Each structure stands twice: as C-alpha cells, then as structure tokens.
Amino acid sequence: MALNTVRINRIYNGLTQGELAEAIGVIRQSITSIELGMCVPRLETAFKLAKYFKKNIEDIFILEEEE
C-alpha cells in the first residue's frame, strides 16, 4: 500500500474527488486509487498534486521503508 495525504488535503480544502481530478487533469478514479493507496501516481501527477496543495511532494507522499 502506498501511503499519502491526498485525501486529508482534499477534504481540508473542501474538494470532492471529481473537483480535484479536474483541477489537476486526471480522472476521478485516479484520485480514488491514489487515496486508497492502490496505486502510486505517475511523477507528473504527484508533482501536480503537490503544487495544487502548495506543499512539498514529500509532504504528500510517504516513502515506505522496506525491511
């Protein structure tokens, strides 16, 4: 599972998944998959999310240490 704060940031900003998807140019299902940790977004999408929320990419996506 990929850890991220996309859902927290989206809700904090009062956005629906659809509104966020439209704002960064992806489909709503992409936002759903990212929020649920089912997929890791393309680098371009990750940067768009960070830029949209005015955060560093490291504040949005948490690197999981492999054991």
mmCIF file as gemmi writes it, N, C-alpha and C atoms, coordinates in Angstrom:
data_model
loop_
_atom_site.group_PDB
_atom_site.id
_atom_site.type_symbol
_atom_site.label_atom_id
_atom_site.label_alt_id
_atom_site.label_comp_id
_atom_site.label_asym_id
_atom_site.label_entity_id
_atom_site.label_seq_id
_atom_site.pdbx_PDB_ins_code
_atom_site.Cartn_x
_atom_site.Cartn_y
_atom_site.Cartn_z
_atom_site.occupancy
_atom_site.B_iso_or_equiv
_atom_site.pdbx_formal_charge
_atom_site.auth_seq_id
_atom_site.auth_asym_id
_atom_site.pdbx_PDB_model_num
ATOM 1 N N . MET Axp A 1 ? 0.848 -1.183 0 1 0 ? 1 A 1
ATOM 2 C CA . MET Axp A 1 ? 0 0 0 1 0 ? 1 A 1
ATOM 3 C C . MET Axp A 1 ? 0.891 1.242 0 1 0 ? 1 A 1
ATOM 4 N N . ALA Axp A 2 ? 0.561 2.2 -0.841 1 0 ? 2 A 1
ATOM 5 C CA . ALA Axp A 2 ? 1.304 3.445 -0.919 1 0 ? 2 A 1
ATOM 6 C C . ALA Axp A 2 ? 0.66 4.465 0.026 1 0 ? 2 A 1
ATOM 7 N N . LEU Axp A 3 ? 1.443 5.008 0.919 1 0 ? 3 A 1
ATOM 8 C CA . LEU Axp A 3 ? 0.915 5.963 1.887 1 0 ? 3 A 1
ATOM 9 C C . LEU Axp A 3 ? 0.986 7.382 1.338 1 0 ? 3 A 1
ATOM 10 N N . ASN Axp A 4 ? -0.101 8.139 1.57 1 0 ? 4 A 1
ATOM 11 C CA . ASN Axp A 4 ? -0.12 9.529 1.134 1 0 ? 4 A 1
ATOM 12 C C . ASN Axp A 4 ? -1.16 10.308 1.938 1 0 ? 4 A 1
ATOM 13 N N . THR Axp A 5 ? -1.11 11.627 1.786 1 0 ? 5 A 1
ATOM 14 C CA . THR Axp A 5 ? -2.042 12.507 2.497 1 0 ? 5 A 1
ATOM 15 C C . THR Axp A 5 ? -3.002 13.206 1.536 1 0 ? 5 A 1
ATOM 16 N N . VAL Axp A 6 ? -3.2 12.628 0.362 1 0 ? 6 A 1
ATOM 17 C CA . VAL Axp A 6 ? -4.055 13.264 -0.638 1 0 ? 6 A 1
ATOM 18 C C . VAL Axp A 6 ? -5.473 13.457 -0.102 1 0 ? 6 A 1
ATOM 19 N N . ARG Axp A 7 ? -6.051 12.424 0.483 1 0 ? 7 A 1
ATOM 20 C CA . ARG Axp A 7 ? -7.434 12.525 0.986 1 0 ? 7 A 1
ATOM 21 C C . ARG Axp A 7 ? -7.543 13.611 2.066 1 0 ? 7 A 1
ATOM 22 N N . ILE Axp A 8 ? -6.603 13.631 2.984 1 0 ? 8 A 1
ATOM 23 C CA . ILE Axp A 8 ? -6.61 14.628 4.059 1 0 ? 8 A 1
ATOM 24 C C . ILE Axp A 8 ? -6.56 16.037 3.471 1 0 ? 8 A 1
ATOM 25 N N . ASN Axp A 9 ? -5.645 16.254 2.529 1 0 ? 9 A 1
ATOM 26 C CA . ASN Axp A 9 ? -5.51 17.579 1.914 1 0 ? 9 A 1
ATOM 27 C C . ASN Axp A 9 ? -6.744 17.947 1.105 1 0 ? 9 A 1
ATOM 28 N N . ARG Axp A 10 ? -7.312 16.972 0.411 1 0 ? 10 A 1
ATOM 29 C CA . ARG Axp A 10 ? -8.506 17.236 -0.398 1 0 ? 10 A 1
ATOM 30 C C . ARG Axp A 10 ? -9.667 17.662 0.491 1 0 ? 10 A 1
ATOM 31 N N . ILE Axp A 11 ? -9.908 16.91 1.552 1 0 ? 11 A 1
ATOM 32 C CA . ILE Axp A 11 ? -11.017 17.22 2.452 1 0 ? 11 A 1
ATOM 33 C C . ILE Axp A 11 ? -10.775 18.557 3.158 1 0 ? 11 A 1
ATOM 34 N N . TYR Axp A 12 ? -9.546 18.787 3.597 1 0 ? 12 A 1
ATOM 35 C CA . TYR Axp A 12 ? -9.198 20.053 4.26 1 0 ? 12 A 1
ATOM 36 C C . TYR Axp A 12 ? -9.514 21.243 3.35 1 0 ? 12 A 1
ATOM 37 N N . ASN Axp A 13 ? -9.317 21.059 2.056 1 0 ? 13 A 1
ATOM 38 C CA . ASN Axp A 13 ? -9.566 22.129 1.094 1 0 ? 13 A 1
ATOM 39 C C . ASN Axp A 13 ? -11.001 22.133 0.568 1 0 ? 13 A 1
ATOM 40 N N . GLY Axp A 14 ? -11.858 21.256 1.107 1 0 ? 14 A 1
ATOM 41 C CA . GLY Axp A 14 ? -13.267 21.246 0.753 1 0 ? 14 A 1
ATOM 42 C C . GLY Axp A 14 ? -13.556 20.806 -0.67 1 0 ? 14 A 1
ATOM 43 N N . LEU Axp A 15 ? -12.751 19.879 -1.181 1 0 ? 15 A 1
ATOM 44 C CA . LEU Axp A 15 ? -12.908 19.427 -2.559 1 0 ? 15 A 1
ATOM 45 C C . LEU Axp A 15 ? -13.489 18.022 -2.629 1 0 ? 15 A 1
ATOM 46 N N . THR Axp A 16 ? -14.237 17.762 -3.677 1 0 ? 16 A 1
ATOM 47 C CA . THR Axp A 16 ? -14.637 16.393 -3.976 1 0 ? 16 A 1
ATOM 48 C C . THR Axp A 16 ? -13.505 15.764 -4.779 1 0 ? 16 A 1
ATOM 49 N N . GLN Axp A 17 ? -13.555 14.449 -4.914 1 0 ? 17 A 1
ATOM 50 C CA . GLN Axp A 17 ? -12.558 13.774 -5.747 1 0 ? 17 A 1
ATOM 51 C C . GLN Axp A 17 ? -12.646 14.278 -7.182 1 0 ? 17 A 1
ATOM 52 N N . GLY Axp A 18 ? -13.846 14.488 -7.654 1 0 ? 18 A 1
ATOM 53 C CA . GLY Axp A 18 ? -14.043 14.987 -9.012 1 0 ? 18 A 1
ATOM 54 C C . GLY Axp A 18 ? -13.459 16.367 -9.228 1 0 ? 18 A 1
ATOM 55 N N . GLU Axp A 19 ? -13.65 17.234 -8.257 1 0 ? 19 A 1
ATOM 56 C CA . GLU Axp A 19 ? -13.114 18.597 -8.375 1 0 ? 19 A 1
ATOM 57 C C . GLU Axp A 19 ? -11.587 18.585 -8.393 1 0 ? 19 A 1
ATOM 58 N N . LEU Axp A 20 ? -10.991 17.775 -7.527 1 0 ? 20 A 1
ATOM 59 C CA . LEU Axp A 20 ? -9.53 17.68 -7.508 1 0 ? 20 A 1
ATOM 60 C C . LEU Axp A 20 ? -9.022 17.092 -8.812 1 0 ? 20 A 1
ATOM 61 N N . ALA Axp A 21 ? -9.676 16.041 -9.281 1 0 ? 21 A 1
ATOM 62 C CA . ALA Axp A 21 ? -9.269 15.406 -10.538 1 0 ? 21 A 1
ATOM 63 C C . ALA Axp A 21 ? -9.295 16.416 -11.686 1 0 ? 21 A 1
ATOM 64 N N . GLU Axp A 22 ? -10.368 17.18 -11.765 1 0 ? 22 A 1
ATOM 65 C CA . GLU Axp A 22 ? -10.489 18.174 -12.834 1 0 ? 22 A 1
ATOM 66 C C . GLU Axp A 22 ? -9.402 19.24 -12.714 1 0 ? 22 A 1
ATOM 67 N N . ALA Axp A 23 ? -9.112 19.658 -11.495 1 0 ? 23 A 1
ATOM 68 C CA . ALA Axp A 23 ? -8.12 20.71 -11.272 1 0 ? 23 A 1
ATOM 69 C C . ALA Axp A 23 ? -6.714 20.303 -11.716 1 0 ? 23 A 1
ATOM 70 N N . ILE Axp A 24 ? -6.393 19.008 -11.591 1 0 ? 24 A 1
ATOM 71 C CA . ILE Axp A 24 ? -5.042 18.582 -11.966 1 0 ? 24 A 1
ATOM 72 C C . ILE Axp A 24 ? -4.998 17.798 -13.277 1 0 ? 24 A 1
ATOM 73 N N . GLY Axp A 25 ? -6.16 17.597 -13.905 1 0 ? 25 A 1
ATOM 74 C CA . GLY Axp A 25 ? -6.194 16.98 -15.221 1 0 ? 25 A 1
ATOM 75 C C . GLY Axp A 25 ? -6.128 15.466 -15.267 1 0 ? 25 A 1
ATOM 76 N N . VAL Axp A 26 ? -6.756 14.824 -14.276 1 0 ? 26 A 1
ATOM 77 C CA . VAL Axp A 26 ? -6.85 13.359 -14.29 1 0 ? 26 A 1
ATOM 78 C C . VAL Axp A 26 ? -8.319 12.973 -14.113 1 0 ? 26 A 1
ATOM 79 N N . ILE Axp A 27 ? -8.615 11.684 -14.199 1 0 ? 27 A 1
ATOM 80 C CA . ILE Axp A 27 ? -9.992 11.24 -13.975 1 0 ? 27 A 1
ATOM 81 C C . ILE Axp A 27 ? -10.206 10.976 -12.483 1 0 ? 27 A 1
ATOM 82 N N . ARG Axp A 28 ? -11.456 11.031 -12.055 1 0 ? 28 A 1
ATOM 83 C CA . ARG Axp A 28 ? -11.787 10.859 -10.644 1 0 ? 28 A 1
ATOM 84 C C . ARG Axp A 28 ? -11.295 9.525 -10.109 1 0 ? 28 A 1
ATOM 85 N N . GLN Axp A 29 ? -11.373 8.477 -10.916 1 0 ? 29 A 1
ATOM 86 C CA . GLN Axp A 29 ? -10.935 7.155 -10.464 1 0 ? 29 A 1
ATOM 87 C C . GLN Axp A 29 ? -9.451 7.142 -10.112 1 0 ? 29 A 1
ATOM 88 N N . SER Axp A 30 ? -8.671 7.997 -10.76 1 0 ? 30 A 1
ATOM 89 C CA . SER Axp A 30 ? -7.245 8.095 -10.418 1 0 ? 30 A 1
ATOM 90 C C . SER Axp A 30 ? -7.078 8.62 -9 1 0 ? 30 A 1
ATOM 91 N N . ILE Axp A 31 ? -7.86 9.626 -8.645 1 0 ? 31 A 1
ATOM 92 C CA . ILE Axp A 31 ? -7.791 10.188 -7.291 1 0 ? 31 A 1
ATOM 93 C C . ILE Axp A 31 ? -8.22 9.126 -6.282 1 0 ? 31 A 1
ATOM 94 N N . THR Axp A 32 ? -9.281 8.396 -6.585 1 0 ? 32 A 1
ATOM 95 C CA . THR Axp A 32 ? -9.743 7.326 -5.698 1 0 ? 32 A 1
ATOM 96 C C . THR Axp A 32 ? -8.633 6.309 -5.465 1 0 ? 32 A 1
ATOM 97 N N . SER Axp A 33 ? -8.001 5.85 -6.532 1 0 ? 33 A 1
ATOM 98 C CA . SER Axp A 33 ? -6.936 4.842 -6.42 1 0 ? 33 A 1
ATOM 99 C C . SER Axp A 33 ? -5.74 5.365 -5.633 1 0 ? 33 A 1
ATOM 100 N N . ILE Axp A 34 ? -5.389 6.614 -5.85 1 0 ? 34 A 1
ATOM 101 C CA . ILE Axp A 34 ? -4.261 7.209 -5.12 1 0 ? 34 A 1
ATOM 102 C C . ILE Axp A 34 ? -4.599 7.308 -3.641 1 0 ? 34 A 1
ATOM 103 N N . GLU Axp A 35 ? -5.787 7.839 -3.322 1 0 ? 35 A 1
ATOM 104 C CA . GLU Axp A 35 ? -6.188 7.991 -1.923 1 0 ? 35 A 1
ATOM 105 C C . GLU Axp A 35 ? -6.221 6.66 -1.183 1 0 ? 35 A 1
ATOM 106 N N . LEU Axp A 36 ? -6.68 5.616 -1.849 1 0 ? 36 A 1
ATOM 107 C CA . LEU Axp A 36 ? -6.774 4.299 -1.214 1 0 ? 36 A 1
ATOM 108 C C . LEU Axp A 36 ? -5.43 3.567 -1.172 1 0 ? 36 A 1
ATOM 109 N N . GLY Axp A 37 ? -4.41 4.162 -1.779 1 0 ? 37 A 1
ATOM 110 C CA . GLY Axp A 37 ? -3.099 3.542 -1.792 1 0 ? 37 A 1
ATOM 111 C C . GLY Axp A 37 ? -3.015 2.357 -2.729 1 0 ? 37 A 1
ATOM 112 N N . MET Axp A 38 ? -3.96 2.263 -3.658 1 0 ? 38 A 1
ATOM 113 C CA . MET Axp A 38 ? -3.995 1.144 -4.599 1 0 ? 38 A 1
ATOM 114 C C . MET Axp A 38 ? -2.978 1.315 -5.721 1 0 ? 38 A 1
ATOM 115 N N . CYS Axp A 39 ? -2.558 2.551 -5.942 1 0 ? 39 A 1
ATOM 116 C CA . CYS Axp A 39 ? -1.56 2.803 -6.985 1 0 ? 39 A 1
ATOM 117 C C . CYS Axp A 39 ? -0.685 3.97 -6.564 1 0 ? 39 A 1
ATOM 118 N N . VAL Axp A 40 ? 0.48 4.011 -7.151 1 0 ? 40 A 1
ATOM 119 C CA . VAL Axp A 40 ? 1.391 5.143 -6.976 1 0 ? 40 A 1
ATOM 120 C C . VAL Axp A 40 ? 1.241 5.974 -8.246 1 0 ? 40 A 1
ATOM 121 N N . PRO Axp A 41 ? 0.962 7.266 -8.109 1 0 ? 41 A 1
ATOM 122 C CA . PRO Axp A 41 ? 0.733 8.076 -9.306 1 0 ? 41 A 1
ATOM 123 C C . PRO Axp A 41 ? 2.008 8.278 -10.114 1 0 ? 41 A 1
ATOM 124 N N . ARG Axp A 42 ? 1.817 8.601 -11.37 1 0 ? 42 A 1
ATOM 125 C CA . ARG Axp A 42 ? 2.952 8.996 -12.199 1 0 ? 42 A 1
ATOM 126 C C . ARG Axp A 42 ? 3.591 10.215 -11.552 1 0 ? 42 A 1
ATOM 127 N N . LEU Axp A 43 ? 4.872 10.398 -11.801 1 0 ? 43 A 1
ATOM 128 C CA . LEU Axp A 43 ? 5.609 11.507 -11.198 1 0 ? 43 A 1
ATOM 129 C C . LEU Axp A 43 ? 4.971 12.849 -11.544 1 0 ? 43 A 1
ATOM 130 N N . GLU Axp A 44 ? 4.53 12.989 -12.779 1 0 ? 44 A 1
ATOM 131 C CA . GLU Axp A 44 ? 3.878 14.234 -13.207 1 0 ? 44 A 1
ATOM 132 C C . GLU Axp A 44 ? 2.633 14.517 -12.365 1 0 ? 44 A 1
ATOM 133 N N . THR Axp A 45 ? 1.828 13.493 -12.115 1 0 ? 45 A 1
ATOM 134 C CA . THR Axp A 45 ? 0.616 13.652 -11.309 1 0 ? 45 A 1
ATOM 135 C C . THR Axp A 45 ? 0.968 13.972 -9.863 1 0 ? 45 A 1
ATOM 136 N N . ALA Axp A 46 ? 1.986 13.324 -9.332 1 0 ? 46 A 1
ATOM 137 C CA . ALA Axp A 46 ? 2.418 13.592 -7.96 1 0 ? 46 A 1
ATOM 138 C C . ALA Axp A 46 ? 2.847 15.054 -7.809 1 0 ? 46 A 1
ATOM 139 N N . PHE Axp A 47 ? 3.592 15.56 -8.78 1 0 ? 47 A 1
ATOM 140 C CA . PHE Axp A 47 ? 4.016 16.964 -8.722 1 0 ? 47 A 1
ATOM 141 C C . PHE Axp A 47 ? 2.836 17.916 -8.86 1 0 ? 47 A 1
ATOM 142 N N . LYS Axp A 48 ? 1.865 17.568 -9.704 1 0 ? 48 A 1
ATOM 143 C CA . LYS Axp A 48 ? 0.67 18.408 -9.844 1 0 ? 48 A 1
ATOM 144 C C . LYS Axp A 48 ? -0.109 18.476 -8.532 1 0 ? 48 A 1
ATOM 145 N N . LEU Axp A 49 ? -0.222 17.335 -7.855 1 0 ? 49 A 1
ATOM 146 C CA . LEU Axp A 49 ? -0.924 17.321 -6.562 1 0 ? 49 A 1
ATOM 147 C C . LEU Axp A 49 ? -0.19 18.187 -5.541 1 0 ? 49 A 1
ATOM 148 N N . ALA Axp A 50 ? 1.112 18.03 -5.46 1 0 ? 50 A 1
ATOM 149 C CA . ALA Axp A 50 ? 1.897 18.825 -4.509 1 0 ? 50 A 1
ATOM 150 C C . ALA Axp A 50 ? 1.759 20.315 -4.821 1 0 ? 50 A 1
ATOM 151 N N . LYS Axp A 51 ? 1.858 20.664 -6.081 1 0 ? 51 A 1
ATOM 152 C CA . LYS Axp A 51 ? 1.746 22.07 -6.479 1 0 ? 51 A 1
ATOM 153 C C . LYS Axp A 51 ? 0.354 22.607 -6.163 1 0 ? 51 A 1
ATOM 154 N N . TYR Axp A 52 ? -0.672 21.817 -6.446 1 0 ? 52 A 1
ATOM 155 C CA . TYR Axp A 52 ? -2.039 22.25 -6.19 1 0 ? 52 A 1
ATOM 156 C C . TYR Axp A 52 ? -2.25 22.549 -4.702 1 0 ? 52 A 1
ATOM 157 N N . PHE Axp A 53 ? -1.732 21.673 -3.846 1 0 ? 53 A 1
ATOM 158 C CA . PHE Axp A 53 ? -1.899 21.854 -2.404 1 0 ? 53 A 1
ATOM 159 C C . PHE Axp A 53 ? -0.845 22.774 -1.793 1 0 ? 53 A 1
ATOM 160 N N . LYS Axp A 54 ? 0.078 23.283 -2.641 1 0 ? 54 A 1
ATOM 161 C CA . LYS Axp A 54 ? 1.146 24.187 -2.184 1 0 ? 54 A 1
ATOM 162 C C . LYS Axp A 54 ? 1.991 23.529 -1.086 1 0 ? 54 A 1
ATOM 163 N N . LYS Axp A 55 ? 2.39 22.301 -1.365 1 0 ? 55 A 1
ATOM 164 C CA . LYS Axp A 55 ? 3.194 21.524 -0.42 1 0 ? 55 A 1
ATOM 165 C C . LYS Axp A 55 ? 4.354 20.879 -1.164 1 0 ? 55 A 1
ATOM 166 N N . ASN Axp A 56 ? 5.33 20.435 -0.411 1 0 ? 56 A 1
ATOM 167 C CA . ASN Axp A 56 ? 6.407 19.645 -0.997 1 0 ? 56 A 1
ATOM 168 C C . ASN Axp A 56 ? 5.866 18.257 -1.294 1 0 ? 56 A 1
ATOM 169 N N . ILE Axp A 57 ? 6.409 17.635 -2.314 1 0 ? 57 A 1
ATOM 170 C CA . ILE Axp A 57 ? 5.958 16.296 -2.687 1 0 ? 57 A 1
ATOM 171 C C . ILE Axp A 57 ? 6.138 15.323 -1.523 1 0 ? 57 A 1
ATOM 172 N N . GLU Axp A 58 ? 7.177 15.541 -0.695 1 0 ? 58 A 1
ATOM 173 C CA . GLU Axp A 58 ? 7.43 14.674 0.464 1 0 ? 58 A 1
ATOM 174 C C . GLU Axp A 58 ? 6.357 14.826 1.54 1 0 ? 58 A 1
ATOM 175 N N . ASP Axp A 59 ? 5.621 15.943 1.502 1 0 ? 59 A 1
ATOM 176 C CA . ASP Axp A 59 ? 4.532 16.153 2.457 1 0 ? 59 A 1
ATOM 177 C C . ASP Axp A 59 ? 3.248 15.447 2.008 1 0 ? 59 A 1
ATOM 178 N N . ILE Axp A 60 ? 3.193 15.06 0.751 1 0 ? 60 A 1
ATOM 179 C CA . ILE Axp A 60 ? 2.014 14.396 0.2 1 0 ? 60 A 1
ATOM 180 C C . ILE Axp A 60 ? 2.201 12.879 0.16 1 0 ? 60 A 1
ATOM 181 N N . PHE Axp A 61 ? 3.397 12.455 -0.241 1 0 ? 61 A 1
ATOM 182 C CA . PHE Axp A 61 ? 3.668 11.026 -0.41 1 0 ? 61 A 1
ATOM 183 C C . PHE Axp A 61 ? 4.733 10.562 0.57 1 0 ? 61 A 1
ATOM 184 N N . ILE Axp A 62 ? 4.438 9.489 1.297 1 0 ? 62 A 1
ATOM 185 C CA . ILE Axp A 62 ? 5.318 8.963 2.346 1 0 ? 62 A 1
ATOM 186 C C . ILE Axp A 62 ? 6.026 7.711 1.82 1 0 ? 62 A 1
ATOM 187 N N . LEU Axp A 63 ? 7.333 7.764 1.828 1 0 ? 63 A 1
ATOM 188 C CA . LEU Axp A 63 ? 8.121 6.632 1.377 1 0 ? 63 A 1
ATOM 189 C C . LEU Axp A 63 ? 8.115 5.553 2.454 1 0 ? 63 A 1
ATOM 190 N N . GLU Axp A 64 ? 7.728 4.35 2.053 1 0 ? 64 A 1
ATOM 191 C CA . GLU Axp A 64 ? 7.724 3.23 2.989 1 0 ? 64 A 1
ATOM 192 C C . GLU Axp A 64 ? 9.085 2.546 2.931 1 0 ? 64 A 1
ATOM 193 N N . GLU Axp A 65 ? 9.678 2.375 4.085 1 0 ? 65 A 1
ATOM 194 C CA . GLU Axp A 65 ? 10.971 1.683 4.188 1 0 ? 65 A 1
ATOM 195 C C . GLU Axp A 65 ? 10.764 0.198 4.003 1 0 ? 65 A 1
ATOM 196 N N . GLU Axp A 66 ? 11.587 -0.427 3.172 1 0 ? 66 A 1
ATOM 197 C CA . GLU Axp A 66 ? 11.497 -1.869 3.003 1 0 ? 66 A 1
ATOM 198 C C . GLU Axp A 66 ? 12.356 -2.533 4.07 1 0 ? 66 A 1
ATOM 199 N N . GLU Axp A 67 ? 11.866 -3.617 4.625 1 0 ? 67 A 1
ATOM 200 C CA . GLU Axp A 67 ? 12.595 -4.297 5.684 1 0 ? 67 A 1
ATOM 201 C C . GLU Axp A 67 ? 13.427 -5.417 5.135 1 0 ? 67 A 1
